[in-house]
Amino acid sequence: MSAFTRALLPGLALAVTGCGLLGRLQVERVASGYEAPSQVAAYLTIEQRGEGVGGLTASQLTVLEDEQDVTAEAKVTLLDRALVAYHHTVLLVDLSKPDPALLEVMNEAARRLAQSRDVTVLGFDGSPEPFVIGAVEKGATGVQLAVPDEARDASRDLNGAVVTTLTRLSSALGGVARPIRRGSLLVITRGTDLAHRVPQDALIRELDRTEHQVFALVAGPDESSFHRELGRNGGARVDEELDIYGAADQLINRMEQKLEGEYLVSYCSPARAGTRLVRIEATVTDDTRDRRGDVEFEIDATGFGPGCDPTRPPTSLGVLQAAPPPNLPEPSPEPGAPPTTPPAPGPAPKLTPKPGTKPPDDGIVPPPNTPDYQSP
């Protein structure tokens, strides 16, 4: 079991949530930085109505400094996001009762999501702690996870499992060396919490404060909006077993689109002194009109000079700090279980791949083979 996975554990009524002004792109800065001789870099998310906007090229970006268009001089470049970012998704699956459909969805979700990030799969039932089902390294193929054959508690400690998993995901990501650490959680459950160990308001507080994306698929007759409340970045509820496959497919697509909407932008500033207000604008053209969005941040060009290479991996990204995760008490370990500590800082954690698969040398896949993605 990997250090990352250990850190996560102790010792069709479809509604996808989203926000944003109709038609306008939402461009947000995750991190930015600048360094000699004059390189400026920014890690951005670009979305439209809550959906990630993928496939942009450098030609769709405009760079302005103090309202002056410097795009022509800036040599705007898109770099491989994996140079600075690490992505990890946890699947949290309700196993309080046998359900072949949920197991099929679990395996399909793990297989598809592992094409773009590392995945840890956890199960939960009525017991106090979620348990490991498996870990799938990015790029692994032939994913087929099996659920341990043992008696399960037929209750449902959903609230406790979600709070525990989000807290431990934050702790585990803290040991990743890359500056940008993107965590997400996909919950697959038959319904709301039954165990009542963790109150509903405690769950809501955690969801309000977490920096991780949370998606939820609720399979059952619940007529409330719980799937939206739990799945802050995408929620679905299905009544019939056959509908679960289509709903899961849409949620997985949404998660993949979110990641595809992340960009590492690099350019060479023509400024040579003073503070400059940078604005990066993104433009998408469809059949009817241009849709635009932008983000602003400041740089200090003092000491800037010639010789900038925008394809060089940036080393000075400063990540915008989100609200810290809640200081929740750690659950008591099972008797005889070894103590759990967060992993020490180091390279991206290695998840154990399925036998017969070969993990990448450094956990990073090669950059896309497109003209706008430059290899270092």
C-alpha positions, 0 to 999 in steps of 0.5 A: 500500500502506498504512503499516499493511501496510508495517509488517507486511512487511520493506523435519471434525475441528473442535476449538475451544479455549476455557476457563472455568468451565461456565456462568459469564461471564468478564468481563475488564478491558482498560482503565479510567479516571475523570475529572471531574466523576465519569465512570467508564469501562471497556473489558471483554470478556465471554465464556462458555466462550471464546465472546464474549457479544454483544448485552448492554444496559446493563440487564444490567449492575450497578455496585457501589462498595464493595459498595453497588449504585449502578446506579440513580444511575450512569446506566450507558451502553454507548458505541460501542467504536470511540470508543476501540478499533481492531481489525485482523486479519491473514490469513496464507495458505499459498500454497506450492501452488495450491489454489482452495479455500484462495483461496476461503476467503481471500476469504470470510474477508477479506470477512466480517471486513472488516465489523467491522475492517481486514484485511491479507492476507498469503501465505507459502510456503517463502521467508523472508518473507511477502508482501502479497496485499491490504489491505481497509478496514473496511466495504469490499464486493465483496472479491476478492483475487488472488494474484500469478502467479509461481513459489512455493517449494513448502516451507512456512516456517510458523513463520517467517511466524507469528513475523514477522507477530505481531511486525510486527503489534505494531509496526504497532499501536503507531502507532495513536492510539486507546488500545485496539489489538486485533490478531488473526491467522488462519492458513490452512495445509496443515500444519506447518512444513517449512522449519525456519528457526524452531524449533518452540519459538521459535514456541511461545514467541511464541504464549505471549507474544503479546497478539494473538488467534491462530486457525488452520485446518489443511487436511491429514491431520495427526492431531496437535493442532497446530491447537490448539497454533497456534490458541490462541483457536480451531483447526480441522483438516480432512481433506477439501477440502469440509470446509474451508468449514464449518470456516472458517465456524465460525472466522470466526464465533468471531472475530466473536463475540469482537469482539461480546463487547467493551463500552465501559461508562460511568457517573457515580459518586455518590462524592465523595471517597476511593478506591472499589472498583468491581465491574461485574457482567454477567448473561445469562438463558437458559432455565434460569438466570442466568449472571453474571460480574464484574470489579473495579477501584479509582477515586479519587473525590477532587474528584468532583462533579455535572454528569457526562454518561455519553455523553461519550467517555472520555479517561482510559482506562488500558490494562492492560499485557500482556507486551511482545512478544519482542525478536526480530531483524528479518529481513534485507530483500530486496536493494534493498528500502526499509527498513521503519520502524513508522508514526509515532503518528497516527490509525488507519491507512488501508488501501487499499480496493478500487477503487470503495469509499468508506472511512469519513471517519475509519475509524470506522463509526457507532455501532449504532442501539440505545437503549443505545449512545449517540452522543457 
